Amino acid sequence: MDFQLSEFRLDNRVALLTGAARGIGLGIARAFAAAGCAVAIQDLEENVAQSEADKINASGGRAIALGGDIGDLSLGQRLVGQTRENLGGLDILVNNASIQRQSDWLELSPEEIESQLRADLVAPIILCQAAAPIFRAQKWGRILNIGSIQGLKGNAEMLPYSISKTALESLTKALARSEAAYGVTVNNLAPGYFDTLRNSDDFPDEETKRERGETIVPIGRIGEPRDCAGLALLLCSEAGNYITGQTIYVDGGLAVC
């Protein structure tokens, strides 16, 4: 069968995206909605998620906002249930929410380490556990984990975060092998240096942003949230149905430096 552009469409699909009221998560949510997908936008700041859902609905899409702290490990099952109840199903899970804090690793308390690992690693596992039986039953599903270049390079100033992102790659491989027979693909999209709220202190103005991009990133610019959207759409659509277990860096070439 010849390839059709329609294979990139997500009509009649439903996606749950965590931490998606801003930044990369929002960029992916907007791309999914533009491709015909109904989206559940979860975020700690539910009011911001609601504003973005309203914009999608006003433009003819279907979206809902969901709140909650991803560090609450009872939240995963509730989010899946709320998505199915309000949007009629679940086909795609995007594990985007995370905690990223810079600190001296020698001064991290056990509580700080545990809280970050709970949000950045344990919560995605719980969400996968909630979604997988649904995907298995319908013989189709997509799990997209959002990793980081820090998982490749490591970062002692963001130790729990970088550890969790390395572990997400292992989770991706393990679940890809486990779920392939059920028509479910599992991949890991790993961004590099992006212009998002958590990096806002690095870019006080456009000139600084341009200079840092030209200095640090081989491709010569800082990433924008929309730069992840195309790959996410590929991996979560029929067009990507033969891609699973992969970590793919969207980083302007940083991974090869």
Backbone as CSV, one residue per row, in Angstrom:
resi,resn,N_x,N_y,N_z,CA_x,CA_y,CA_z,C_x,C_y,C_z
1,MET,0.834,-1.192,0.000,0.000,0.000,0.000,0.872,1.246,0.000
2,ASP,0.571,2.191,-0.881,1.344,3.425,-0.937,1.085,4.286,0.295
3,PHE,2.095,5.042,0.658,1.960,5.927,1.810,0.973,7.051,1.520
4,GLN,0.151,7.377,2.513,-0.820,8.457,2.393,-0.562,9.490,3.488
5,LEU,-0.657,10.773,3.149,-0.482,11.817,4.143,-1.511,11.716,5.263
6,SER,-2.631,11.100,4.965,-3.676,10.942,5.976,-3.202,10.079,7.148
7,GLU,-2.103,9.335,6.972,-1.595,8.509,8.056,-1.054,9.346,9.211
8,PHE,-0.810,10.629,8.968,-0.393,11.523,10.036,-1.580,12.081,10.824
9,ARG,-2.791,11.862,10.342,-3.970,12.381,11.011,-4.277,11.584,12.280
10,LEU,-4.941,12.254,13.219,-5.341,11.607,14.469,-6.843,11.729,14.688
11,ASP,-7.593,11.746,13.603,-9.042,11.840,13.709,-9.581,10.671,14.527
12,ASN,-10.527,10.977,15.401,-11.190,9.981,16.260,-10.264,9.379,17.312
13,ARG,-9.100,9.971,17.507,-8.200,9.544,18.574,-8.344,10.486,19.767
14,VAL,-7.979,9.974,20.936,-8.026,10.755,22.175,-6.668,10.652,22.853
15,ALA,-6.126,11.796,23.240,-4.813,11.827,23.889,-4.901,12.484,25.258
16,LEU,-4.158,11.934,26.211,-3.951,12.534,27.525,-2.506,12.987,27.605
17,LEU,-2.307,14.272,27.882,-0.961,14.839,27.962,-0.790,15.475,29.332
18,THR,0.255,15.086,30.059,0.496,15.647,31.381,1.442,16.845,31.293
19,GLY,1.266,17.788,32.213,2.122,18.974,32.237,2.082,19.742,30.938
20,ALA,0.890,19.895,30.364,0.789,20.353,28.975,0.142,21.720,28.814
21,ALA,0.102,22.522,29.871,-0.492,23.847,29.748,0.468,24.861,29.144
22,ARG,1.748,24.511,29.103,2.763,25.409,28.556,3.834,24.593,27.847
23,GLY,4.723,25.289,27.178,5.949,24.712,26.663,5.773,23.566,25.686
24,ILE,6.643,22.583,25.812,6.675,21.473,24.865,5.371,20.678,24.904
25,GLY,4.834,20.447,26.099,3.574,19.711,26.208,2.457,20.404,25.469
26,LEU,2.373,21.723,25.596,1.337,22.481,24.900,1.559,22.457,23.395
27,GLY,2.814,22.565,22.978,3.100,22.491,21.547,2.626,21.184,20.944
28,ILE,2.821,20.086,21.667,2.362,18.774,21.191,0.842,18.704,21.211
29,ALA,0.217,19.210,22.278,-1.242,19.193,22.374,-1.867,19.954,21.216
30,ARG,-1.325,21.111,20.880,-1.852,21.907,19.760,-1.699,21.159,18.440
31,ALA,-0.557,20.504,18.250,-0.342,19.748,17.017,-1.325,18.595,16.908
32,PHE,-1.547,17.883,18.002,-2.508,16.779,18.009,-3.909,17.293,17.670
33,ALA,-4.298,18.403,18.295,-5.623,18.957,18.043,-5.773,19.360,16.575
34,ALA,-4.720,19.942,16.003,-4.761,20.331,14.595,-4.888,19.124,13.680
35,ALA,-4.413,17.965,14.158,-4.493,16.732,13.373,-5.783,15.962,13.636
36,GLY,-6.715,16.565,14.374,-8.022,15.947,14.574,-8.200,15.183,15.865
37,CYS,-7.200,15.244,16.768,-7.248,14.484,18.021,-7.969,15.279,19.107
38,ALA,-8.769,14.601,19.904,-9.313,15.195,21.125,-8.240,15.105,22.197
39,VAL,-8.022,16.196,22.932,-6.902,16.234,23.865,-7.361,16.594,25.276
40,ALA,-6.813,15.862,26.253,-6.973,16.185,27.664,-5.668,16.807,28.124
41,ILE,-5.713,18.088,28.452,-4.526,18.839,28.848,-4.473,18.884,30.368
42,GLN,-3.552,18.119,30.946,-3.402,18.089,32.405,-2.278,19.019,32.824
43,ASP,-2.497,19.709,33.939,-1.426,20.552,34.466,-1.726,20.900,35.912
44,LEU,-0.664,21.127,36.683,-0.826,21.596,38.059,-1.606,22.904,38.078
45,GLU,-1.354,23.768,37.085,-2.076,25.026,36.941,-3.292,24.789,36.039
46,GLU,-4.348,24.284,36.641,-5.514,23.892,35.856,-6.150,25.077,35.138
47,ASN,-6.073,26.261,35.725,-6.660,27.436,35.074,-5.957,27.770,33.767
48,VAL,-4.642,27.571,33.718,-3.901,27.804,32.472,-4.256,26.726,31.448
49,ALA,-4.364,25.486,31.919,-4.768,24.392,31.027,-6.164,24.648,30.468
50,GLN,-7.060,25.165,31.300,-8.422,25.454,30.844,-8.427,26.532,29.764
51,SER,-7.591,27.552,29.943,-7.494,28.610,28.939,-7.042,28.058,27.591
52,GLU,-6.064,27.149,27.612,-5.575,26.559,26.365,-6.617,25.618,25.766
53,ALA,-7.327,24.872,26.612,-8.401,24.003,26.112,-9.501,24.838,25.465
54,ASP,-9.819,25.966,26.064,-10.852,26.848,25.501,-10.454,27.333,24.103
55,LYS,-9.183,27.646,23.924,-8.709,28.108,22.612,-8.869,27.009,21.565
56,ILE,-8.542,25.784,21.937,-8.679,24.665,20.998,-10.142,24.447,20.655
57,ASN,-11.005,24.502,21.652,-12.429,24.313,21.399,-12.996,25.429,20.525
58,ALA,-12.543,26.662,20.756,-13.025,27.795,19.976,-12.625,27.694,18.505
59,SER,-11.517,26.984,18.248,-11.044,26.828,16.864,-11.608,25.586,16.188
60,GLY,-12.532,24.910,16.866,-13.194,23.758,16.263,-12.692,22.409,16.725
61,GLY,-11.730,22.380,17.647,-11.220,21.117,18.165,-11.989,20.663,19.380
62,ARG,-11.484,19.606,20.015,-12.080,19.085,21.250,-10.988,18.972,22.293
63,ALA,-11.196,19.631,23.427,-10.186,19.617,24.485,-10.845,19.803,25.834
64,ILE,-10.234,19.206,26.841,-10.627,19.425,28.226,-9.379,19.724,29.031
65,ALA,-9.570,20.354,30.191,-8.476,20.627,31.110,-8.633,19.758,32.347
66,LEU,-7.520,19.228,32.817,-7.495,18.421,34.028,-6.405,18.950,34.945
67,GLY,-6.680,18.965,36.249,-5.702,19.472,37.201,-5.006,18.359,37.954
68,GLY,-4.430,18.718,39.093,-3.779,17.722,39.942,-2.270,17.808,39.921
69,ASP,-1.677,17.343,41.000,-0.225,17.291,41.161,0.255,15.912,40.729
70,ILE,1.105,15.867,39.720,1.557,14.593,39.172,2.316,13.778,40.222
71,GLY,2.804,14.443,41.270,3.479,13.733,42.340,2.538,12.950,43.232
72,ASP,1.241,13.183,43.091,0.235,12.390,43.791,0.015,11.110,42.991
73,LEU,0.495,10.001,43.507,0.510,8.771,42.716,-0.868,8.150,42.539
74,SER,-1.875,8.701,43.191,-3.242,8.249,42.932,-3.849,8.984,41.738
75,LEU,-3.138,9.979,41.227,-3.696,10.820,40.168,-3.796,10.087,38.833
76,GLY,-2.863,9.192,38.541,-2.816,8.549,37.236,-4.113,7.881,36.842
77,GLN,-4.637,7.039,37.702,-5.893,6.352,37.410,-7.034,7.346,37.233
78,ARG,-7.048,8.412,38.045,-8.114,9.404,37.928,-8.043,10.134,36.592
79,LEU,-6.847,10.491,36.165,-6.698,11.197,34.893,-7.181,10.341,33.728
80,VAL,-6.815,9.079,33.738,-7.269,8.177,32.680,-8.788,8.058,32.699
81,GLY,-9.359,7.903,33.896,-10.810,7.798,33.999,-11.521,9.062,33.556
82,GLN,-11.005,10.229,33.941,-11.614,11.497,33.554,-11.523,11.725,32.052
83,THR,-10.402,11.334,31.455,-10.251,11.487,30.008,-11.263,10.632,29.264
84,ARG,-11.394,9.395,29.669,-12.346,8.492,29.008,-13.794,8.957,29.207
85,GLU,-14.094,9.425,30.401,-15.462,9.861,30.698,-15.846,11.086,29.877
86,ASN,-14.909,12.020,29.718,-15.224,13.285,29.062,-14.989,13.284,27.557
87,LEU,-14.067,12.458,27.090,-13.734,12.466,25.668,-14.048,11.154,24.965
88,GLY,-14.518,10.161,25.711,-15.020,8.941,25.090,-14.018,7.847,24.826
89,GLY,-12.797,7.990,25.344,-11.814,6.931,25.132,-10.426,7.395,25.497
90,LEU,-9.448,6.588,25.158,-8.043,6.947,25.333,-7.214,6.120,24.358
91,ASP,-6.420,6.795,23.534,-5.572,6.124,22.542,-4.094,6.468,22.693
92,ILE,-3.819,7.646,23.259,-2.451,8.155,23.312,-2.176,8.716,24.702
93,LEU,-1.036,8.341,25.269,-0.581,8.899,26.539,0.760,9.581,26.312
94,VAL,0.839,10.859,26.688,2.096,11.605,26.605,2.527,11.977,28.018
95,ASN,3.596,11.342,28.491,4.145,11.604,29.825,5.135,12.759,29.732
96,ASN,4.608,13.963,29.908,5.430,15.158,29.747,5.770,15.846,31.070
97,ALA,4.888,15.760,32.062,5.087,16.492,33.315,6.347,16.038,34.037
98,SER,7.052,16.994,34.631,8.250,16.653,35.402,8.611,17.815,36.307
99,ILE,9.462,17.524,37.269,10.045,18.546,38.139,11.520,18.668,37.777
100,GLN,11.966,19.911,37.563,13.380,20.159,37.254,13.870,21.266,38.170
101,ARG,14.760,20.916,39.087,15.303,21.908,40.014,16.825,21.865,39.973
102,GLN,17.432,23.032,39.943,18.883,23.115,40.010,19.321,23.252,41.458
103,SER,20.269,22.420,41.868,20.773,22.490,43.244,22.070,21.695,43.329
104,ASP,22.832,21.979,44.364,24.051,21.221,44.647,23.642,19.817,45.082
105,TRP,24.077,18.804,44.358,23.612,17.448,44.651,24.030,16.990,46.050
106,LEU,25.114,17.555,46.573,25.556,17.186,47.910,24.609,17.695,48.991
107,GLU,23.800,18.675,48.647,22.903,19.274,49.631,21.457,18.807,49.483
108,LEU,21.192,17.916,48.555,19.828,17.410,48.377,19.415,16.564,49.577
109,SER,18.241,16.835,50.105,17.721,16.015,51.186,17.075,14.760,50.601
110,PRO,16.947,13.702,51.401,16.247,12.509,50.914,14.839,12.826,50.426
111,GLU,14.171,13.767,51.098,12.804,14.134,50.714,12.781,14.811,49.347
112,GLU,13.768,15.675,49.077,13.834,16.343,47.770,14.117,15.338,46.656
113,ILE,15.012,14.414,46.904,15.307,13.381,45.911,14.072,12.543,45.631
114,GLU,13.416,12.109,46.708,12.248,11.239,46.554,11.108,11.942,45.829
115,SER,10.866,13.198,46.136,9.741,13.907,45.526,9.952,14.106,44.030
116,GLN,11.185,14.391,43.640,11.461,14.573,42.215,11.372,13.254,41.456
117,LEU,11.921,12.192,42.021,11.849,10.894,41.353,10.410,10.388,41.288
118,ARG,9.617,10.712,42.296,8.213,10.303,42.292,7.470,10.957,41.125
119,ALA,7.689,12.251,40.928,7.001,12.963,39.857,7.560,12.627,38.480
120,ASP,8.879,12.481,38.383,9.533,12.366,37.075,9.642,10.935,36.568
121,LEU,9.544,9.950,37.466,9.708,8.557,37.045,8.561,7.662,37.499
122,VAL,8.242,7.703,38.786,7.201,6.797,39.284,5.843,7.162,38.687
123,ALA,5.521,8.444,38.622,4.228,8.851,38.064,4.046,8.389,36.616
124,PRO,5.038,8.532,35.730,4.866,7.988,34.382,4.628,6.477,34.363
125,ILE,5.289,5.746,35.244,5.047,4.302,35.303,3.601,4.025,35.687
126,ILE,3.093,4.740,36.696,1.716,4.557,37.142,0.736,4.890,36.015
127,LEU,1.001,5.946,35.277,0.135,6.316,34.161,0.161,5.247,33.067
128,CYS,1.330,4.707,32.792,1.423,3.617,31.810,0.620,2.401,32.281
129,GLN,0.692,2.102,33.569,-0.088,0.989,34.112,-1.589,1.228,33.937
130,ALA,-2.012,2.476,34.074,-3.431,2.796,33.932,-3.892,2.726,32.485
131,ALA,-3.017,3.122,31.565,-3.402,3.189,30.146,-3.249,1.861,29.417
132,ALA,-2.257,1.067,29.782,-1.927,-0.134,29.017,-3.086,-1.119,28.871
133,PRO,-3.865,-1.429,29.908,-4.976,-2.370,29.721,-5.999,-1.881,28.692
134,ILE,-6.200,-0.567,28.629,-7.109,0.003,27.631,-6.537,-0.198,26.237
135,PHE,-5.275,0.119,26.078,-4.624,-0.038,24.780,-4.596,-1.511,24.343
136,ARG,-4.316,-2.378,25.278,-4.302,-3.815,24.955,-5.674,-4.281,24.476
137,ALA,-6.717,-3.859,25.163,-8.072,-4.309,24.818,-8.491,-3.839,23.440
138,GLN,-8.052,-2.648,23.046,-8.462,-2.121,21.742,-7.431,-2.405,20.642
139,LYS,-6.333,-3.064,21.036,-5.291,-3.467,20.078,-4.660,-2.269,19.364
140,TRP,-4.594,-1.155,20.042,-3.958,0.049,19.472,-3.674,1.022,20.602
141,GLY,-2.501,1.597,20.581,-2.168,2.608,21.570,-0.795,3.200,21.314
142,ARG,-0.603,4.382,21.852,0.681,5.062,21.745,1.059,5.619,23.122
143,ILE,2.279,5.308,23.546,2.847,5.921,24.744,4.070,6.709,24.301
144,LEU,4.057,7.992,24.610,5.192,8.850,24.281,5.717,9.467,25.565
145,ASN,6.910,9.054,25.957,7.577,9.651,27.107,8.403,10.852,26.644
146,ILE,8.416,11.890,27.448,9.237,13.060,27.118,10.471,13.027,28.005
147,GLY,11.594,12.685,27.399,12.851,12.588,28.122,13.597,13.903,28.103
148,SER,14.912,13.829,27.995,15.739,15.031,27.973,17.150,14.648,27.563
149,ILE,17.841,15.594,26.978,19.262,15.369,26.695,20.047,15.167,27.991
150,GLN,19.486,15.656,29.124,20.155,15.438,30.406,20.221,13.955,30.751
151,GLY,19.295,13.162,30.211,19.349,11.723,30.438,20.520,11.073,29.742
152,LEU,20.996,11.704,28.684,22.159,11.199,27.954,23.456,11.691,28.576
153,LYS,23.525,12.976,28.861,24.764,13.591,29.294,24.939,13.588,30.808
154,GLY,23.822,13.510,31.566,23.902,13.610,33.008,24.140,15.042,33.440
155,ASN,23.690,15.377,34.648,23.866,16.741,35.133,23.813,16.716,36.657
156,ALA,24.956,16.906,37.294,25.012,16.860,38.756,24.230,17.989,39.397
157,GLU,23.970,19.073,38.648,23.193,20.192,39.181,21.695,19.925,39.098
158,MET,21.294,18.908,38.363,19.895,18.487,38.287,19.855,16.967,38.404
159,LEU,20.449,16.448,39.468,20.714,15.020,39.559,19.456,14.149,39.520
160,PRO,18.444,14.371,40.366,17.258,13.505,40.292,16.571,13.587,38.928
161,TYR,16.543,14.782,38.355,15.919,14.962,37.043,16.654,14.158,35.972
162,SER,17.966,14.298,35.907,18.718,13.601,34.865,18.673,12.087,35.061
163,ILE,18.691,11.632,36.309,18.568,10.194,36.585,17.224,9.677,36.083
164,SER,16.161,10.423,36.370,14.830,9.981,35.958,14.713,9.926,34.442
165,LYS,15.357,10.859,33.751,15.264,10.872,32.291,16.050,9.706,31.677
166,THR,17.153,9.316,32.325,17.852,8.110,31.888,16.974,6.884,32.097
167,ALA,16.306,6.835,33.231,15.433,5.699,33.536,14.242,5.638,32.585
168,LEU,13.744,6.793,32.124,12.639,6.786,31.162,13.021,6.074,29.867
169,GLU,14.289,6.177,29.477,14.729,5.462,28.288,14.632,3.955,28.511
170,SER,15.020,3.490,29.686,14.904,2.069,30.004,13.445,1.646,30.061
171,LEU,12.598,2.472,30.673,11.162,2.187,30.710,10.600,2.062,29.302
172,THR,11.010,2.961,28.430,10.535,2.950,27.042,10.888,1.639,26.357
173,LYS,12.116,1.198,26.516,12.542,-0.058,25.882,11.783,-1.255,26.439
174,ALA,11.644,-1.285,27.766,10.974,-2.421,28.397,9.517,-2.520,27.975
175,LEU,8.806,-1.392,27.968,7.390,-1.422,27.603,7.195,-1.620,26.106
176,ALA,8.115,-1.129,25.310,8.014,-1.373,23.869,8.040,-2.862,23.577
177,ARG,8.917,-3.569,24.243,9.011,-5.021,24.069,7.765,-5.717,24.611
178,SER,7.284,-5.257,25.743,6.128,-5.877,26.388,4.840,-5.665,25.612
179,GLU,4.655,-4.479,25.034,3.353,-4.108,24.476,3.250,-4.232,22.962
180,ALA,4.322,-4.571,22.288,4.309,-4.611,20.822,3.256,-5.562,20.275
181,ALA,3.080,-6.710,20.908,2.118,-7.701,20.424,0.680,-7.216,20.514
182,TYR,0.447,-6.140,21.266,-0.905,-5.609,21.432,-1.181,-4.403,20.538
183,GLY,-0.264,-4.114,19.613,-0.457,-2.972,18.735,-0.131,-1.642,19.382
184,VAL,0.696,-1.677,20.418,1.048,-0.475,21.172,2.518,-0.153,20.931
185,THR,2.797,1.097,20.571,4.186,1.534,20.456,4.535,2.436,21.625
186,VAL,5.808,2.406,22.014,6.298,3.190,23.153,7.617,3.830,22.733
187,ASN,7.666,5.157,22.779,8.876,5.868,22.379,9.188,6.999,23.346
188,ASN,10.399,7.522,23.222,10.919,8.534,24.128,11.463,9.697,23.299
189,LEU,10.793,10.845,23.375,11.229,12.051,22.673,12.042,12.878,23.659
190,ALA,13.301,13.121,23.332,14.215,13.768,24.280,14.639,15.143,23.765
191,PRO,14.057,16.212,24.303,14.432,17.560,23.862,15.797,17.977,24.392
192,GLY,16.365,18.974,23.724,17.613,19.584,24.171,17.357,20.902,24.881
193,TYR,17.978,21.960,24.401,17.913,23.279,25.039,16.774,24.069,24.404
194,PHE,15.684,24.290,25.159,14.468,24.868,24.596,14.085,26.162,25.308
195,ASP,13.401,27.017,24.580,12.876,28.264,25.117,11.536,27.981,25.791
196,THR,11.604,27.539,27.038,10.410,27.240,27.821,10.481,28.013,29.133
197,LEU,9.385,27.986,29.883,9.312,28.768,31.111,10.426,28.394,32.086
198,ARG,10.751,27.105,32.203,11.768,26.698,33.172,13.159,27.165,32.776
199,ASN,13.350,27.549,31.517,14.641,28.091,31.080,14.590,29.598,30.885
200,SER,13.508,30.245,31.331,13.307,31.667,31.037,14.419,32.555,31.599
201,ASP,15.021,32.163,32.725,16.100,32.971,33.297,17.313,33.020,32.385
202,ASP,17.447,32.029,31.514,18.586,31.996,30.594,18.416,32.963,29.431
203,PHE,17.179,33.409,29.201,16.892,34.234,28.024,16.178,35.520,28.433
204,PRO,16.876,36.456,29.090,16.221,37.690,29.510,15.770,38.563,28.348
205,ASP,16.373,38.357,27.170,15.970,39.124,25.991,16.307,38.308,24.746
206,GLU,15.789,38.757,23.610,15.976,38.023,22.355,17.433,37.978,21.921
207,GLU,18.187,39.022,22.209,19.592,39.045,21.822,20.379,37.968,22.571
208,THR,20.133,37.843,23.866,20.797,36.808,24.658,20.402,35.420,24.164
209,LYS,19.133,35.247,23.877,18.645,33.965,23.362,19.351,33.611,22.051
210,ARG,19.457,34.588,21.151,20.121,34.338,19.867,21.586,33.983,20.074
211,GLU,22.278,34.728,20.927,23.699,34.486,21.167,23.944,33.118,21.786
212,ARG,23.102,32.729,22.751,23.269,31.424,23.388,23.015,30.296,22.396
213,GLY,22.030,30.471,21.547,21.769,29.464,20.528,22.934,29.309,19.570
214,GLU,23.491,30.406,19.127,24.607,30.363,18.182,25.855,29.780,18.826
215,THR,26.013,29.982,20.131,27.207,29.525,20.835,27.130,28.061,21.243
216,ILE,25.945,27.618,21.692,25.804,26.305,22.325,25.290,25.227,21.392
217,VAL,24.367,25.581,20.501,23.645,24.575,19.716,24.217,24.504,18.304
218,PRO,24.626,23.324,17.833,25.202,23.217,16.494,24.325,23.792,15.381
219,ILE,23.020,23.613,15.501,22.142,24.119,14.447,21.977,25.632,14.517
220,GLY,22.441,26.232,15.620,22.548,27.679,15.692,21.389,28.423,16.314
221,ARG,20.466,27.730,16.967,19.364,28.428,17.631,18.818,27.570,18.771
222,ILE,18.132,28.232,19.690,17.451,27.567,20.788,16.163,26.942,20.262
223,GLY,15.805,25.780,20.776,14.594,25.112,20.326,13.328,25.820,20.777
224,GLU,12.284,25.706,19.966,10.955,26.206,20.291,10.020,25.004,20.490
225,PRO,8.990,25.138,21.329,8.097,24.001,21.580,7.560,23.328,20.323
226,ARG,7.291,24.106,19.294,6.749,23.513,18.069,7.743,22.579,17.390
227,ASP,9.034,22.686,17.727,10.034,21.819,17.103,9.850,20.352,17.487
228,CYS,9.169,20.101,18.607,8.903,18.720,19.020,7.611,18.176,18.428
229,ALA,6.772,19.064,17.903,5.423,18.662,17.514,5.405,17.670,16.356
230,GLY,6.249,17.892,15.362,6.241,17.020,14.188,6.627,15.591,14.518
231,LEU,7.674,15.434,15.325,8.094,14.090,15.710,7.033,13.421,16.570
232,ALA,6.448,14.180,17.501,5.395,13.608,18.343,4.228,13.125,17.490
233,LEU,3.864,13.897,16.490,2.767,13.515,15.609,3.114,12.246,14.835
234,LEU,4.337,12.160,14.347,4.774,10.943,13.649,4.681,9.729,14.567
235,LEU,5.227,9.832,15.759,5.313,8.684,16.651,3.950,8.244,17.173
236,CYS,2.980,9.155,17.201,1.673,8.829,17.774,0.599,8.599,16.724
237,SER,0.969,8.578,15.465,0.009,8.358,14.386,0.304,7.032,13.680
238,GLU,-0.527,6.701,12.710,-0.292,5.493,11.918,1.015,5.582,11.138
239,ALA,1.440,6.807,10.840,2.679,6.980,10.074,3.885,6.411,10.808
240,GLY,3.796,6.330,12.135,4.925,5.827,12.916,4.717,4.452,13.499
241,ASN,3.854,3.662,12.882,3.476,2.391,13.517,4.567,1.326,13.502
242,TYR,5.708,1.585,12.859,6.806,0.625,12.862,7.996,1.148,13.678
243,ILE,7.740,2.189,14.474,8.784,2.781,15.320,8.407,2.546,16.773
244,THR,9.230,1.803,17.491,8.948,1.593,18.919,10.245,1.305,19.665
245,GLY,10.260,1.670,20.937,11.430,1.438,21.776,12.568,2.413,21.552
246,GLN,12.289,3.520,20.884,13.351,4.442,20.489,13.397,5.687,21.361
247,THR,14.605,6.167,21.616,14.819,7.502,22.152,15.349,8.361,21.014
248,ILE,14.622,9.417,20.701,14.989,10.295,19.598,15.196,11.698,20.153
249,TYR,16.385,12.249,19.892,16.743,13.558,20.422,16.306,14.660,19.463
250,VAL,15.615,15.645,20.025,15.219,16.836,19.271,15.982,17.972,19.926
251,ASP,17.208,18.201,19.435,18.147,19.019,20.224,19.060,19.883,19.373
252,GLY,18.795,19.994,18.087,19.639,20.840,17.250,21.068,20.350,17.136
253,GLY,21.333,19.095,17.493,22.663,18.517,17.369,23.462,18.432,18.668
254,LEU,22.858,18.799,19.805,23.601,18.785,21.065,24.075,17.384,21.457
255,ALA,23.295,16.370,21.111,23.644,15.010,21.524,24.945,14.515,20.897
256,VAL,25.346,15.114,19.790,26.573,14.662,19.124,27.769,15.529,19.482
257,CYS,27.581,16.474,20.407,28.688,17.333,20.818,29.480,16.690,21.957
